[in-house]
């Protein structure tokens, strides 16, 4: 298969929270996870997701109040654990600034996991699709060498394969819900 795109995948909105004048799920990783889980399951309890993941209780503080401080935490432990707590085993592949020697291996692993996930009907949660935020990879085209994505604002854009992990904030972080686990 040279291309595949998940159909009818739309950005999750917490309509109940919006009706109450609340922001709902705010963090782009959690928005992406909520959208992926809603797509997989066809239902979602956003309050349960935020509580079980611990993101409802996170407080973000930075000494200079830098807006990007929302994304400064240990991706490798917190991101897959949020998926585990949501009831799925997690696939998480990452590469940080100080791991240049692992770049090609991790990128190849992430690409293979993304393709496999899409082929199984599971979007991938990926760092820095646009504007230094998490978003979703919803498809791929091997001939064009692009991923189909939804940004953290729900906007569909194409991301070239060579931008994965190198789209401005040069960190690779790919998280994919895998098989269901026993947590509920």
HUJO-V903773 format. One record per pair of residues at least 12 apart in sequence whose ideal C-beta (glycine too) atoms are under 10 Angstrom apart, sorted by the first residue. I is the first residue (numbers start at 1). GAP is how many residues later the second one is. D is the distance in Angstrom with one decimal. If there is no record, write none. Layout:
I/GAP/D ; I/GAP/D
This chain:
1/114/8.8 ; 1/117/9.5 ; 1/118/6.9 ; 1/139/9.3 ; 1/141/8.0 ; 2/138/8.9 ; 2/139/7.0 ; 2/140/4.5 ; 2/141/5.4 ; 2/142/9.1 ; 3/115/9.6 ; 3/136/7.1 ; 3/137/6.3 ; 3/138/4.2 ; 3/139/6.4 ; 3/140/7.0 ; 3/141/7.8 ; 3/143/9.3 ; 3/145/8.8 ; 4/111/8.0 ; 4/114/5.3 ; 4/115/5.9 ; 4/117/9.5 ; 4/134/9.6 ; 4/135/5.7 ; 4/136/6.3 ; 4/137/8.5 ; 4/138/9.2 ; 4/144/9.1 ; 5/113/7.7 ; 5/133/6.2 ; 5/134/3.0 ; 5/135/7.7 ; 5/136/8.1 ; 5/142/9.7 ; 5/143/5.1 ; 5/151/9.8 ; 6/30/9.8 ; 6/33/7.0 ; 6/111/9.6 ; 6/112/6.4 ; 6/113/10.0 ; 6/115/6.5 ; 6/116/8.2 ; 6/117/6.0 ; 6/130/8.9 ; 6/131/9.2 ; 6/132/4.7 ; 6/133/5.9 ; 6/142/8.2 ; 6/144/9.8 ; 7/32/10.0 ; 7/114/9.5 ; 7/131/9.1 ; 7/132/9.1 ; 8/31/8.2 ; 9/26/7.3 ; 9/27/8.7 ; 9/29/9.1 ; 9/30/5.1 ; 9/112/9.6 ; 9/114/6.4 ; 9/127/7.5 ; 9/129/5.2 ; 9/130/8.8 ; 9/139/9.4 ; 9/141/7.1 ; 9/147/9.4 ; 10/25/7.8 ; 10/28/8.9 ; 10/29/8.4 ; 10/140/8.2 ; 10/144/7.1 ; 10/146/9.9 ; 11/20/7.3 ; 11/21/9.0 ; 11/23/9.1 ; 11/24/5.6 ; 11/27/9.4 ; 11/124/9.4 ; 11/125/8.4 ; 11/139/5.9 ; 11/140/8.8 ; 11/141/8.6 ; 11/142/7.7 ; 11/143/3.1 ; 11/144/8.6 ; 11/145/9.7 ; 12/12/9.0 ; 12/13/7.3 ; 12/18/9.7 ; 12/19/6.7 ; 12/20/8.8 ; 12/21/9.1 ; 12/22/4.4 ; 12/23/4.2 ; 12/24/8.6 ; 12/25/8.2 ; 12/26/4.8 ; 12/27/8.3 ; 12/32/6.6 ; 12/34/7.9 ; 12/37/9.7 ; 12/142/8.8 ; 13/12/8.8 ; 13/18/9.3 ; 13/21/9.2 ; 13/22/9.3 ; 13/25/9.7 ; 13/33/9.5 ; 13/141/8.4 ; 14/12/9.7 ; 14/17/9.3 ; 14/20/7.8 ; 14/30/8.7 ; 14/31/10.0 ; 14/32/4.6 ; 14/33/8.7 ; 14/35/9.7 ; 14/36/9.4 ; 15/31/9.7 ; 16/30/7.9 ; 16/31/8.9 ; 17/29/7.0 ; 17/30/8.7 ; 24/22/6.5 ; 24/23/9.8 ; 24/26/9.2 ; 25/19/9.5 ; 25/21/5.6 ; 25/22/9.7 ; 25/24/7.5 ; 25/25/6.5 ; 25/30/8.2 ; 25/31/9.4 ; 26/24/9.3 ; 26/29/8.9 ; 26/44/8.8 ; 27/23/8.9 ; 27/26/9.6 ; 27/28/5.8 ; 27/29/9.9 ; 27/31/7.7 ; 27/33/8.8 ; 27/43/6.6 ; 27/44/8.7 ; 27/55/9.9 ; 27/106/9.1 ; 27/107/8.2 ; 27/125/9.2 ; 28/42/8.2 ; 28/43/8.1 ; 28/97/9.3 ; 28/99/9.2 ; 28/101/9.3 ; 28/102/9.9 ; 28/103/8.8 ; 28/104/9.2 ; 28/105/3.9 ; 28/106/4.3 ; 28/107/7.1 ; 28/123/8.8 ; 28/124/3.8 ; 28/125/8.9 ; 29/24/9.2 ; 29/26/7.8 ; 29/41/9.4 ; 29/42/8.1 ; 29/44/9.9 ; 29/46/8.8 ; 29/49/8.7 ; 29/50/6.4 ; 29/53/7.4 ; 29/96/6.6 ; 29/98/8.3 ; 29/104/8.4 ; 29/105/4.4 ; 29/106/9.6 ; 29/123/8.8 ; 29/144/8.9 ; 29/146/7.9 ; 30/16/8.8 ; 30/19/7.1 ; 30/20/6.6 ; 30/23/6.7 ; 30/25/5.0 ; 30/26/9.0 ; 30/28/9.6 ; 30/52/7.3 ; 30/56/10.0 ; 30/95/9.6 ; 30/104/8.5 ; 31/15/9.8 ; 31/94/9.5 ; 31/102/8.8 ; 31/103/7.5 ; 31/104/8.7 ; 31/105/9.2 ; 31/119/9.7 ; 31/121/6.0 ; 31/122/9.2 ; 31/123/8.6 ; 32/91/8.1 ; 32/92/9.1 ; 32/93/4.3 ; 32/94/8.0 ; 32/95/9.7 ; 32/97/9.0 ; 32/101/8.7 ; 32/102/4.6 ; 32/103/6.0 ; 32/104/5.3 ; 32/105/9.8 ; 32/118/8.2 ; 32/119/9.7 ; 32/120/7.0 ; 32/143/8.3 ; 33/16/7.1 ; 33/17/10.0 ; 33/20/7.5 ; 33/22/8.9 ; 33/46/8.6 ; 33/49/6.2 ; 33/50/6.7 ; 33/53/6.8 ; 33/55/9.7 ; 33/90/9.9 ; 33/92/6.0 ; 33/101/8.4 ; 33/103/9.3 ; 33/142/7.7 ; 33/144/7.8 ; 34/12/6.1 ; 34/15/5.9 ; 34/16/8.7 ; 34/19/9.8 ; 34/52/9.1 ; 35/88/7.3 ; 35/90/8.7 ; 35/100/9.2 ; 35/101/6.0 ; 35/103/9.4 ; 35/115/7.2 ; 35/117/9.8 ; 35/119/8.2 ; 36/47/8.8 ; 36/50/9.3 ; 36/52/9.2 ; 36/81/9.4 ; 36/86/6.9 ; 36/87/4.9 ; 36/88/8.0 ; 36/89/6.1 ; 36/100/6.4 ; 36/102/9.5 ; 36/139/8.9 ; 36/140/8.2 ; 36/141/5.9 ; 37/12/7.0 ; 37/46/8.7 ; 37/49/6.0 ; 37/50/8.3 ; 37/51/7.8 ; 37/85/9.9 ; 37/86/9.8 ; 37/140/6.7 ; 39/82/8.0 ; 39/83/8.1 ; 39/84/6.2 ; 39/97/8.7 ; 39/99/8.7 ; 39/138/9.8 ; 40/48/8.1 ; 40/80/9.7 ; 40/81/7.3 ; 40/82/6.2 ; 40/83/8.4 ; 40/137/6.5 ; 40/140/9.4 ; 41/45/9.6 ; 41/46/8.8 ; 41/47/9.7 ; 41/136/9.7 ; 41/139/9.6 ; 44/42/9.3 ; 48/37/9.8 ; 48/38/8.7 ; 48/136/9.8 ; 49/33/8.4 ; 49/36/8.6 ; 49/37/6.0 ; 49/38/9.8 ; 50/32/9.6 ; 51/34/9.1 ; 52/30/8.2 ; 52/32/9.6 ; 52/33/4.4 ; 52/34/6.3 ; 52/35/8.5 ; 52/131/8.0 ; 52/132/9.2 ; 53/25/8.6 ; 53/26/9.5 ; 53/28/7.6 ; 53/29/3.8 ; 53/30/8.3 ; 53/31/9.2 ; 53/32/5.3 ; 53/33/6.5 ; 54/24/7.7 ; 54/27/7.7 ; 54/28/7.2 ; 54/31/7.4 ; 55/23/8.6 ; 55/27/6.6 ; 55/30/9.8 ; 58/12/9.0 ; 58/15/7.9 ; 58/20/8.7 ; 60/12/8.1 ; 60/13/8.3 ; 67/65/9.1 ; 68/64/6.2 ; 68/65/9.5 ; 68/101/7.9 ; 70/62/9.8 ; 70/63/8.9 ; 71/56/8.0 ; 71/57/9.2 ; 71/61/7.0 ; 71/62/7.6 ; 71/63/8.2 ; 71/98/8.1 ; 71/100/9.1 ; 71/102/9.6 ; 75/17/7.9 ; 75/19/5.8 ; 75/21/8.0 ; 75/52/7.5 ; 75/59/9.9 ; 75/96/7.6 ; 75/97/9.7 ; 75/98/5.1 ; 75/100/8.5 ; 76/16/6.8 ; 76/17/9.8 ; 76/18/5.6 ; 76/20/8.4 ; 76/97/8.4 ; 77/15/9.3 ; 78/14/10.0 ; 79/13/5.9 ; 79/15/8.3 ; 79/46/7.7 ; 79/48/9.0 ; 79/55/8.8 ; 79/94/6.8 ; 79/95/9.6 ; 79/96/5.0 ; 80/12/4.1 ; 80/13/10.0 ; 80/14/9.4 ; 80/95/6.2 ; 80/96/9.6 ; 80/97/9.8 ; 80/98/9.9 ; 82/43/9.5 ; 82/93/8.2 ; 82/95/10.0 ; 83/42/8.3 ; 83/92/6.2 ; 83/93/8.0 ; 83/94/5.2 ; 83/95/8.1 ; 83/98/9.2 ; 84/93/9.4 ; 84/94/9.8 ; 84/97/6.4 ; 84/99/6.5 ; 85/96/9.4 ; 85/98/6.1 ; 85/99/10.0 ; 86/91/7.2 ; 86/94/9.9 ; 86/95/9.2 ; 86/97/7.7 ; 86/98/9.7 ; 87/90/8.5 ; 87/93/5.8 ; 87/94/6.1 ; 87/95/8.3 ; 87/96/5.2 ; 87/97/6.0 ; 88/34/9.1 ; 88/88/8.9 ; 88/89/3.9 ; 88/90/5.9 ; 88/91/6.9 ; 88/92/5.8 ; 88/93/6.1 ; 88/95/8.5 ; 89/87/9.6 ; 89/88/7.8 ; 89/89/4.2 ; 89/90/5.3 ; 89/91/7.7 ; 89/92/5.2 ; 89/94/9.7 ; 90/35/9.8 ; 90/85/6.2 ; 90/86/7.3 ; 90/87/6.7 ; 90/88/6.4 ; 90/91/9.0 ; 91/18/9.4 ; 91/19/9.3 ; 91/22/5.4 ; 91/23/9.5 ; 91/25/8.8 ; 91/26/7.4 ; 91/31/9.3 ; 91/33/8.5 ; 91/83/7.7 ; 91/84/7.1 ; 91/85/4.3 ; 91/86/8.0 ; 91/87/5.2 ; 91/88/9.9 ; 92/18/9.6 ; 92/21/9.2 ; 92/33/9.2 ; 92/81/7.5 ; 92/82/7.1 ; 92/83/4.9 ; 92/84/7.8 ; 92/86/9.9 ; 93/12/9.7 ; 93/13/5.8 ; 93/14/8.7 ; 93/15/9.6 ; 93/16/5.1 ; 93/17/4.4 ; 93/18/9.3 ; 93/19/9.2 ; 93/20/6.0 ; 93/21/9.1 ; 93/31/9.5 ; 93/33/10.0 ; 93/72/9.4 ; 93/79/7.0 ; 93/80/7.8 ; 93/81/4.8 ; 93/82/8.2 ; 93/83/8.6 ; 94/12/7.0 ; 94/16/8.4 ; 94/33/8.3 ; 94/71/8.8 ; 94/77/7.3 ; 94/78/5.7 ; 94/79/4.7 ; 94/80/7.3 ; 94/81/8.6 ; 95/12/7.3 ; 95/14/9.5 ; 95/15/8.3 ; 95/70/6.1 ; 95/75/8.8 ; 95/76/7.0 ; 95/77/4.0 ; 95/78/8.2 ; 95/79/9.6 ; 96/69/9.9 ; 96/74/9.1 ; 96/75/5.7 ; 96/76/8.0 ; 96/77/8.7 ; 97/72/9.4 ; 97/73/6.7 ; 97/74/6.7 ; 99/72/9.4 ; 99/73/8.8 ; 100/70/9.5 ; 102/70/9.1 ; 103/62/7.6 ; 103/63/8.9 ; 103/67/9.4 ; 103/69/7.8 ; 106/58/9.9 ; 106/59/7.5 ; 106/66/5.7 ; 106/67/10.0 ; 106/68/8.9 ; 107/54/8.8 ; 107/55/9.0 ; 107/57/6.2 ; 107/58/5.9 ; 107/59/8.7 ; 107/65/6.4 ; 107/67/9.5 ; 109/63/9.5 ; 109/65/8.6 ; 110/14/8.2 ; 110/16/8.2 ; 110/27/9.7 ; 110/54/6.4 ; 110/55/7.2 ; 110/62/6.1 ; 110/63/8.7 ; 110/64/4.3 ; 110/66/9.3 ; 111/13/10.0 ; 111/26/10.0 ; 111/29/8.7 ; 111/36/9.0 ; 111/50/6.8 ; 111/53/6.8 ; 111/54/9.9 ; 111/63/8.8 ; 113/61/6.4 ; 113/62/9.6 ; 113/63/5.8 ; 113/65/9.3 ; 114/12/7.7 ; 114/23/5.4 ; 114/25/9.6 ; 114/26/6.9 ; 114/33/7.0 ; 114/47/9.6 ; 114/50/8.1 ; 114/60/6.4 ; 114/62/7.3 ; 115/22/9.5 ; 115/24/9.9 ; 115/25/6.0 ; 115/27/8.2 ; 115/32/9.5 ; 116/60/8.4 ; 116/62/9.8 ; 117/20/8.2 ; 117/57/9.0 ; 117/59/4.5 ; 117/60/8.3 ; 117/61/8.2 ; 118/19/7.1 ; 118/20/7.4 ; 118/21/5.9 ; 118/22/6.0 ; 118/29/8.8 ; 118/30/8.9 ; 118/58/9.4 ; 119/21/9.2 ; 120/56/9.3 ; 120/58/9.0 ; 120/59/9.8 ; 122/54/6.0 ; 122/55/6.0 ; 122/56/7.8 ; 123/12/9.5 ; 123/13/4.4 ; 123/14/6.2 ; 123/15/5.1 ; 123/16/8.6 ; 123/25/9.7 ; 123/26/9.1 ; 123/27/8.0 ; 123/53/8.0 ; 123/54/8.7 ; 124/12/6.7 ; 124/13/4.3 ; 124/14/8.4 ; 124/16/9.8 ; 124/23/8.4 ; 124/25/9.2 ; 124/40/9.9 ; 124/50/5.5 ; 124/51/7.2 ; 124/52/4.9 ; 124/53/9.2 ; 125/12/8.2 ; 125/48/8.2 ; 125/49/7.3 ; 125/50/4.4 ; 125/51/7.0 ; 125/52/8.3 ; 126/21/8.0 ; 126/23/7.4 ; 126/33/8.1 ; 126/38/7.2 ; 126/39/8.7 ; 126/41/9.2 ; 126/46/8.6 ; 126/47/6.9 ; 126/48/5.3 ; 126/49/7.8 ; 126/50/9.3 ; 127/37/9.4 ; 127/38/7.7 ; 127/40/8.5 ; 127/42/7.3 ; 127/43/9.9 ; 127/44/5.8 ; 127/45/7.1 ; 127/46/3.7 ; 127/47/7.7 ; 127/48/8.8 ; 128/31/9.2 ; 128/35/8.5 ; 128/36/9.0 ; 128/37/7.7 ; 128/38/8.5 ; 128/39/4.5 ; 128/40/5.9 ; 128/41/5.0 ; 128/42/8.1 ; 128/43/6.9 ; 128/44/8.8 ; 128/45/8.0 ; 129/18/8.2 ; 129/20/4.8 ; 129/21/7.9 ; 129/22/5.6 ; 129/23/7.6 ; 129/26/9.7 ; 129/28/7.3 ; 129/30/5.7 ; 129/34/8.7 ; 129/35/9.1 ; 129/38/6.9 ; 130/19/7.7 ; 130/20/9.5 ; 130/21/4.2 ; 130/22/7.2 ; 130/23/8.0 ; 130/25/7.5 ; 130/27/6.3 ; 130/29/8.1 ; 130/37/7.6 ; 130/38/8.8 ; 131/20/7.0 ; 131/21/7.0 ; 131/22/8.1 ; 131/36/9.5 ; 131/37/8.3 ; 131/38/9.6 ; 132/20/9.5 ; 132/35/8.4 ; 132/36/6.1 ; 132/37/4.8 ; 132/39/9.5 ; 133/18/7.3 ; 133/19/4.0 ; 133/20/8.4 ; 133/36/9.4 ; 134/17/9.3 ; 134/18/6.2 ; 134/39/7.8 ; 134/41/8.4 ; 135/14/5.5 ; 135/15/5.7 ; 135/16/4.6 ; 135/17/5.2 ; 135/18/8.5 ; 135/19/8.9 ; 135/20/8.8 ; 135/21/9.9 ; 135/22/8.5 ; 135/24/8.6 ; 136/12/9.3 ; 136/13/6.2 ; 136/14/4.6 ; 136/15/8.5 ; 136/16/9.0 ; 136/18/9.4 ; 136/20/9.8 ; 137/12/5.3 ; 137/13/8.5 ; 137/22/7.3 ; 137/27/8.5 ; 137/37/8.0 ; 137/39/9.2 ; 138/12/5.8 ; 138/18/7.7 ; 139/17/9.6 ; 139/19/9.6 ; 140/19/9.7 ; 140/21/8.2 ; 141/17/8.3 ; 141/20/9.5 ; 142/19/8.8 ; 144/14/7.8 ; 144/16/8.5 ; 144/17/9.1 ; 145/13/9.8 ; 145/15/6.1 ; 145/16/4.6 ; 145/17/7.5 ; 146/12/4.4 ; 146/13/6.4 ; 146/14/5.4 ; 146/15/6.8 ; 146/16/9.8 ; 146/17/9.1 ; 147/12/4.6 ; 147/13/7.8 ; 147/14/6.9 ; 147/16/8.6 ; 147/17/7.2
